[in-house]
Amino acid sequence: MLLGAQTAIVARGRNSLISLLRVSVEPVLIVAGLIAASLTVGKGFHAPELMLALFAFSLTFPGEVSVRRLRQNLRSTILVNWLSVVALLVFFGWATRFIGYFDAAMLIAWFAATPLLLYVAHKTIPYFAPQILAIDGYRSAVIIGANEVGRRLAASLVEEPTFGFRFQGFFDDDAWARADSEAAGPVLGRTDSAAEFIKLNRVEAVFIALPMAAQPHLLKLLDEVKDTTASVYFVPDIFITDLIQARIDDINGMPVMAVCETPIAGVNAMLKRATDVVMAMIALSLLVPLMVLIALGVKHGSPGPVIFRQRRYGLDGRSITVFKFRTMTVVEDGERVKQATRDDSRVTRLGAFLRRTSLDELPQLFNVLQGTMSIVGPRPHAVAHNEQYRRLIKGYMVRHKVKPGITGWAQVNGCRGETESVDKMRARIEYDLEYLRRWSLGLDLLIVFKTALIVLRRTNAY
């Protein structure tokens, strides 16, 4: 969590070029690979290939790159992400019959070569980007404050060389913090000796990670450090909280920091809405016959309405009405709503099948067209459950910074079905908050792809 917030600060100035390289390398290489395949294997780069290139570019840019995740699972992450994009491109091409305009050999060559290009790029960026983009190479850096914030920042600087810093060590007055920080880096002295060390060793970057409670000491320290040529970054201890899309902006010259903000605004919001509408319309055009059959089955299987309507919280906590095929003999939407359990007597025979295969969620495609839901997002909970868990789980309501979804990051990671304990709900919320931190259109497509695989096998929904 701290990595994203702190690197957003580190990436200011010349290192913003490296951040741009990180988020743009995939769409650029994907388009370059398509052009190369068209010119060498295909019949040339013409209007259809241009439209395909624009579509592929829009699916992969912009996107947040999780450095730690890429380092740990580089091959699988690239392969899964690319397969999800390919699956969506093929599906759209088949549904619109646009795929017939392309040379099959060209598409196969492009699909096969792209993961290799992306793998090589991500392997080489950490080693060559600082030398290419930073004229004076790596900058020496020290951190004043060996607390938790300082240690995590140090780990970020050491583990990710593309930021262009060479971490030298800490300065801190707290003996316990100094001893505890040795694993993260050497302790060079007390804070009152920092300015002299910076001058003598020509340190180029200073990160101050002291708590804001030490304001008088901070002001004195800032005055001392300003008497050097080092760049100074302030990393306040507000970063020990859970940041969601944190960034620093200004209002008429006054700096303000967003601690919790929606990732889906402006152009991102338009892209996500357009994707939602297109996918919902395509899904409905293919699934209407199945939905009619399900409706007939629900109607004749047990007394009650075909469509179950329930109040849930939507974007910004506003109340919305969510549609589902009725799967139970009861319709609950009050102050107390009992979750479905295994072998629940209230669930009908057809309802059990619908819940297991998630077909009961299909009417929510109309919620998507209505604009109250998205294809991908945190799953909406009953209002009664929201009121229960918001008092028990810290940050629970933050998940409502985006529209709820038919499927979500928590669901494709196994957090699906009954949440009979607070710990299970807390695990689901952690995935929801991770989705907000990492959101990109590519992540949405990956979730859709994984959802399609999950519904093909038996899951823990009942």
N, C-alpha and C positions, 0 to 999 in steps of 0.2 A: 504493500500500500504506500509506504513512504517513498519507494523508488520513483513512482510516477510523479509525485508532488515535488520532490526535491530535484529531479532531473529537469522538470519544467523550468526551474529557476536556473539550474546550471546551464541549460541550453540557450540562454539569452546571448545576444551578441554574435560572435563569430561561430559559436557552437550550434546556433540555430540552423546553420547550413547542414550540420551533421544530422540533426533531428529531421530536417527536410529530406535528406538522403534516405534515412531509415524508412520513412513513410511512403516515399515515392519510388523506391527501387523496384518493388513488386509490380505495380501497374506499368511502369516504364518498360521493364523487361518483358512483361507479358505482351505488350503491344509490339515491342521490337521483335520478339519471337514470332508473332503472327506475320509481321511484314517479311521477315526472313523466310518463313515457311512458304508464304504466298509467292515470293519471287524465285525461290529455288526449287520447290517441290510442286507448287500449284501452277495456276495459269496466269499469275500476275496479281497485283494489288489494285483492285477496282472498287466501285461503290459498295458492293456487299461486304467486302473485307473491311472497308473503312467503317461501316456501320457496326460490324462485329467488334472492331477494335475499340470504338467509342463505348460500346456496351460493356466489354470486358474491363475497360479502364474504369468506368463508373462503378463497377462491382467491387473493385479492389482499392479505390482511392476516394476519400482519405481514410486512413485506418491507423489505430494506435498499435505500436509495436511493443509487445512485452519482451524486453531484453532477456529477462531471466527465464521466461517460458521458452523463448526461441533457443536459448543456450542448452536447456535441459532436454528438449524434445524437438530439435531442429528438423530432422527428417520427417517424423510423423506429422508435425504441425504443418509443414509445407505441403506434404502429400495430401493430408485430409482437407486442408483449405482449398487446394487446387482442384481436388476431386469434387468438392461441393460446388465450385464455380463451373466446372465442366458439366456436371450433372444438370445444373440450372440452365446453362447455355444449350445443351442438347435438348432439354425438355421444352424450352421456349422455341427452339428451332423446329422441333417436331410438331408442337402444337400450332405454330403459325405457318408450317411448311416452308419456312425460310431456309431451312438447312439444305434444301435441294439446290440452292444457288452456289454452294461451296464444293470444291474439289475434296473428295474423301481422303486422298493421300495427304493433302495439305493439312487437313484437320487432325489426322492421326499424328503427323510429324509435330505439329504445334502442341497437341495435348501431351505427347511423350517427352518433348525436349524442355518444356517450360519448367517442370520441377527441378531438373538438373541445373538450369540457369539460375533459378532462385536459390538453390542450395549453395552453389558456388559464390553467388553474390553475398549472401549472408555470412558465409565463411570468411570472405576476404575483407568485408567492410570494417570489422574491428581492427584490422591490422594496417590498412592503407588510408582510411578516411582521415585520421588526424594529420598525417603527413601531406595529404592532398589538399585538404581544406584549411588547415592551420599553417600559415606562412612561417611562423616561428616555432612550430612543433608543439610539444607538450609544455604546459605551464605548470610550474611547481606550485603546490597548494598545501596549506595547513588548515586545521580546524581548531577553533577555540571553543572548547566545550567537549568533554569526553563522556557526555551523558548518552542516553539511548538515541536521541536524535542525531548527535554527532557520530556515533558509532555506525548507525545505519547509512548515514551520508558517506562516511568513509568507505563502507563496503560497496556502495554504488560507484564511487570514483575508482576503486581498485578493480572491481569486476567488469566494468564497462569502459574500455579505453577510448571509445569514440567520443567521449566528452572532452578529451584532450587535456586531462589533468594528471600530474604525477604527484600522488599524495605522499607527503613527507612525515606527518605526525600530528599529535594533539598538543594543545596547551590547556591546562585545567588546574584549579586550586583544590579541588576535592580529592583527597587521598584515595577514598574508596573508588571513585569514578576512574581515577588514573590507573589504579591497579586492575580494575575490571576491563579497561580498554586495551590492555596490552595485546590481546588477541586480534583486535581490529587494526592496531598500528602503534608505533612507538609514542611515548609521552615525552615531549621535548622540554617541558618545563612548566612553570606557573604562568598564569595569564599576564602578570606584570612584566614578564620577560619576553612576551611575544613580539612586541614592536621592535625591540632591538634585534631579535633573531631574524625577523622579516627584512630589516634593513641590511644586516650583514650578509645574509644568504640570498638576497635579491629574490625573495618569494614573490610570485606574481599573482596569487589568488589567496584570499583569506575568507574562510567561511566561519561566521560567528553563530554558534549553536547554543548560546547560553539562554536560560529561561528569561522570559520577559519580566519576571518579578525582580530581576537584578538590574533595573533600569538605571540607577545612578552609576553603577559599575560599568554598564554598557556604554553610557555616554562618554565616560572617561576613556574607555578602551577604544571607542570609535575615533576619538580625537587623536589618540596615540597612533593608531593604524593609518589614519589619514595623512600622517607625516611620512608616509612611505609611498612607493609607486605601485603598490599592489592593488588589484581590483578587490573590492570588498563585497561580500554577499552576506545578508542576514538571513539565517534559517531559524525563525522563531519556534518556540516549543509548541505552537498551535498544531504542528505537524504530528504530534503524538495522538491526535484525534483521528477519527476515520474520515478521510477526505474523499469526496465524490466529485470528480472532474474539477479539481482545484486549479485555479489560475489567478494571475494577478492582472488587473485592469486598472484603468484610471477614469475618474469622473472629473472633467475639467481640471486635470493636473493633479487631483488628489488620488493617491494610490488606494485601491480597495482590492481585497483578496476574496475570491469566491471559495468558500470552504465546502459548500454542498450545492452543486448546480446540475441541471439536466444536461446530458451530452447531446440531446437531440433538439437542436434549435437552428434557425436560419436555413441554410442550404441543406444541412443534414436532415432537418425536419421535412423539407420538401422531397428529398430523395427517399426517405423512409415511407412517407405517405404515398408517393407514387408507386413504390415497390409493393406496399400493402394492397393498394387498389388493383394493380395488375395481377398479383398473385391470387387475390380473392376472386376476381372475375374469372380467371382461368380455372381455378379450383371449382367454382360453382358451375361453370359451363360443362365440366367433366363429371361432376358428382351429383347433379340435380336428380337423375334417375334413381341413384342409390338413396338419396335423401327422401324421395317420395316413397320408396319401398320401406324405409325405416319408419317414416311417419305412419304408414298403414299398419305396420307391425305394432307400433306403440299404441295406436288407437284401438286396435282389436285385441291387444294382449292384456290390458287391464283398464279399469275405469279411470278417467282423469284426462287432463289436457295433453296434447301431443308435445307442445313446447313448454318447458319449465322456465319460468322467469324468476330471477333472484337479484336482489339489490346487492351490489358490490361497490367497492371503492375503485375509482378510475384515476385518471391523471389529476395530480395535485389533491388527491383525496376526495374528489367530487363523486357523488353518488351516481352510479350508472345501473342500467338494467341489462343483465347478461342472459343470453338465450342458450338453452341446451335442450336436447331431446330428453323427455322425462324418462328416468330409469328406475324410479321408486314408486311405491304405492301411496306415498305421502308427498306433500309439497310444503317445504318449510322455508320461511323467510321472515322470521321474527327475531326477538332479542336472544333466543337460544336456538342454535342450529346444531344438531348432532351429526358428526361426520360419519360417512359410511365406513363400516368395518368389514373384516373378512366374514363371509357367510352371513351378511346382514339380511334379516328376514324381510326388510322393507324393499330390497332390490328385486326387481322382476327378473324372470329368466332371460328375456331379451335385453333388459337393462344391464345384466351382468356382462353379457357379450359386448354391448355398446361401451360400457365403462372400460372393459379390458382392452378394447381396440381403439379407444378414444373417439369412436364415431359419434358419441353423444355430444361432442364439442362442435360438430360441423355447423350447426346454426349460428355459431359465433362468427362465421364468415360474414353474416349480415351485420354483426356488430362492427366488423372491420370496415365494411363499406359505409356504415353509419358514422364512423370516425371515433367511436368510443373505445375501440380496442385496436390492437395491432396484431399482425401475424406472429411476431416474436416480442416477448416482454415478460415481466414477472406475472405469474398466474394470479388472477384476481381471487381474493378470498371473500367469503360471506362477511357482511358487515359485522355480524355477531363475533366472528372469529377475529376480525381486525381489532375490535374493541378489547377482546380478551388478550391478544398477544402484544398489542402495542404497549401494554403496561408491564410485560414480562421480558421483552427482547429489546435491547438498546438499538436504536436506529431502524426499528421495524418500519416506520412510516416513510423512510427515505425511498423505499422501493416504489413509491407512488410518484416519483419525479418523472416517470415515463408512463406511457399508456400500458395497461395490462395486455398480455398476449395470449394467443391460443396455445402456444408452446413457449418454453423459456429455457434459459441456461440451467436452472435448477433441475428441470424435468429431464433433460438429456444427460444429466450427471447422476441420475438415480433417485433424486428427491421428488418422488411422485407417489400419489396415493395418500393413505391415511397418515396423519401426523399426530400419533397418540401421545407423544411426549413433547415437552418444550424443547428438548435437545434436537429432536428431528425438525421441528419448525425453525429453530435457530440455524441449523445446517442449510435449510432451504433459503433462508433470508441471506445468509453469507454468499450463496451463489447469486442471488438476485442483486446484491450490492456489487459483486465482482462484475456482473454484466454491465452495470451502470458505469463502472470504472473503465472497462475495456471496450465499450460499445463501438462497433463499426458496422457498416453494411455487410462486409465480409463475414463478420461474426454471426449476423442474422442469418445469412445464407448457410453457414455451417450448421447452425442450430436446426434450420429447416431440413437439411440433409440428414442430420443425425436423428431427427424426429421420425422421418420416413423409415429409417432402418429400425427404430425402436418399435413402432406400431406393427411391424411385420412379425414380431415375436411376443410371446407372453410377457407381461410386465406385472408390477405389483399394484396396479389399480384395481379397485373393486368397489 
